[in-house]
Amino acid sequence: MFREYKVKDIMDKDFVKVKPDDTIMDVAKKMKKAKASEAIVVDGKEVMGIVTLRDIVYGMAAGKKLEDEVLEVMSSELIVGEEGESVMDALKKMRKYNIGRLPVIDKNNKLIGIITEKTIINTFPSILEVMEEEAKINEGGEESASQEEEIMEGVCESCGNYSETLRNKDGSWLCEECYKEEGD
């Protein structure tokens, strides 16, 4: 179902845009007003970076001041999603780079939206199951020979509960409780 959807189908077109010379305080106020956890830093038409609440907190902890420019705390190594990219590919990209959001660009490299991991999962809760199945298969497309002690996060295939410590037992990913029950 969700494999047919493109990023443009579920991206948020209402996002916070700020300038690189905006102060950290101004950006934080804009984010608060929009109830957003991120802002995209744009200079004219050029996307320069993204700043998250976490970036601001870490910047403050490192001695940055509220009067400093946001470019002092933004992430400038920007990973983007493309409007025609599949939702699944966008999610894989987020997982690969350990990020929770992607600014979205169109075919002319114009910023048109943002997509978050939270939006994807809220829109397609079953996507977690597919991600788990794909995690079981290695890059070569074959079952991993060392799955016995592999641990991953996801939904238990027995009880359906989310767990950060799924363990593989006879080809099924189980939470600790179900793993122990299967052993009895």
C-alpha positions in Angstrom: 0.0 0.0 0.0 2.5 2.7 1.1 5.1 1.6 -1.5 2.9 3.4 -4.0 2.9 6.7 -2.1 5.4 9.3 -2.9 7.0 11.8 -0.5 4.9 14.6 -2.1 1.7 12.7 -1.1 2.3 13.0 2.7 4.9 15.7 3.2 4.1 18.8 5.2 3.9 21.9 3.1 3.6 24.2 6.1 7.0 24.3 7.6 9.2 26.9 9.3 11.7 28.7 7.1 14.4 30.9 8.6 17.4 32.9 7.4 21.0 32.1 8.4 21.4 35.4 10.1 18.2 35.0 12.3 19.1 34.7 15.9 18.7 31.5 17.8 16.1 33.2 19.9 14.1 34.4 16.9 14.2 30.9 15.4 13.2 29.3 18.7 10.2 31.7 18.9 9.1 30.9 15.3 9.4 27.1 16.0 7.3 27.5 19.2 4.6 29.5 17.4 4.4 26.9 14.7 4.6 24.1 17.2 7.5 22.7 15.1 10.6 20.8 16.2 12.6 22.0 13.3 13.2 24.9 11.0 14.8 24.9 7.5 17.5 27.5 7.0 17.3 29.2 3.6 19.3 31.9 2.1 17.3 33.3 -0.8 16.4 30.1 -2.8 19.4 28.1 -1.4 18.7 25.6 1.3 21.6 25.9 3.7 20.7 23.6 6.5 18.2 22.5 9.2 18.0 23.4 12.8 16.2 21.3 15.4 15.3 21.8 19.0 18.0 19.4 19.8 20.6 21.5 17.9 19.5 24.6 19.8 19.8 22.8 23.2 23.2 21.3 22.4 24.4 24.7 21.1 23.3 26.4 24.3 25.1 23.7 26.3 28.2 24.4 24.2 28.1 28.1 25.1 26.2 29.6 22.2 24.1 32.6 23.1 20.5 33.3 22.2 21.7 36.4 20.2 24.0 34.2 18.0 23.0 33.5 14.5 21.2 30.2 13.9 23.9 29.2 11.4 26.1 28.6 14.5 23.9 25.7 15.6 22.3 24.4 12.4 23.2 21.1 10.7 24.7 22.0 7.4 25.3 18.5 6.0 21.8 18.4 4.7 20.2 15.2 3.5 17.1 15.8 1.4 14.1 13.9 0.0 12.8 14.3 -3.4 9.1 14.9 -4.1 8.9 11.8 -6.4 10.8 9.5 -4.1 8.8 6.7 -2.5 7.9 7.1 1.2 9.7 3.8 1.9 12.9 5.1 0.3 12.7 8.3 2.3 12.3 6.3 5.5 15.3 4.1 4.6 17.3 7.3 4.0 16.3 8.6 7.4 17.3 5.3 9.0 20.6 5.2 7.1 21.6 8.7 8.3 20.0 8.4 11.7 17.8 11.5 11.2 14.1 12.0 11.8 13.2 14.4 9.0 14.0 15.3 5.4 13.5 18.7 3.7 11.8 17.9 0.4 12.8 19.4 -2.9 11.2 19.3 -6.3 12.8 18.5 -9.7 14.2 22.1 -9.8 15.8 21.7 -6.4 13.3 24.1 -4.9 12.3 23.5 -1.2 8.7 22.5 -1.2 8.1 20.7 2.1 9.3 18.4 4.9 8.7 14.8 5.7 9.3 13.3 9.1 9.6 9.7 10.4 6.8 10.5 12.7 4.5 11.5 9.8 5.3 8.4 7.9 4.7 6.0 10.9 1.5 7.9 11.8 0.2 7.7 8.2 1.3 4.1 7.7 1.6 2.2 11.0 2.1 -1.1 9.1 5.3 0.3 7.6 7.1 -0.9 10.8 6.4 -4.5 10.0 7.8 -4.2 6.5 10.9 -2.5 7.8 11.4 -5.4 10.2 11.0 -7.9 7.4 13.6 -6.1 5.3 15.9 -5.8 8.3 15.9 -9.6 8.4 17.3 -9.8 4.9 20.9 -8.8 4.3 22.1 -6.6 1.4 22.6 -9.7 -0.8 19.0 -10.7 -0.3 19.7 -13.8 1.7 18.9 -14.7 5.3 21.6 -13.7 7.7 23.5 -16.6 9.1 24.1 -14.9 12.4 20.6 -14.0 13.4 20.7 -16.0 16.6 22.0 -13.2 18.8 21.0 -10.3 16.6 18.9 -7.7 18.5 16.8 -5.1 16.8 13.8 -2.8 17.6 10.4 -3.2 16.2 7.1 -5.0 16.7 7.1 -8.5 18.2 5.8 -11.1 15.7 4.1 -13.0 18.5 2.3 -10.5 20.8 2.4 -7.4 18.5 4.0 -5.1 21.1 6.8 -2.7 20.3 10.1 -3.6 21.8 13.6 -2.1 21.6 15.1 -5.6 22.1 13.7 -8.1 19.6 15.6 -11.3 19.4 15.4 -13.8 16.5 14.1 -17.3 17.4 13.6 -19.8 14.5 13.1 -17.0 12.0 10.7 -14.9 14.2 11.5 -11.6 15.9 10.3 -11.8 19.5 10.3 -9.5 22.5 12.1 -10.7 25.6 8.8 -12.0 27.2 7.7 -14.0 24.1 11.3 -15.2 23.5 11.3 -16.7 27.0 7.9 -18.2 26.5 9.0 -19.9 23.3 11.9 -21.4 25.2 9.6 -23.1 27.8 
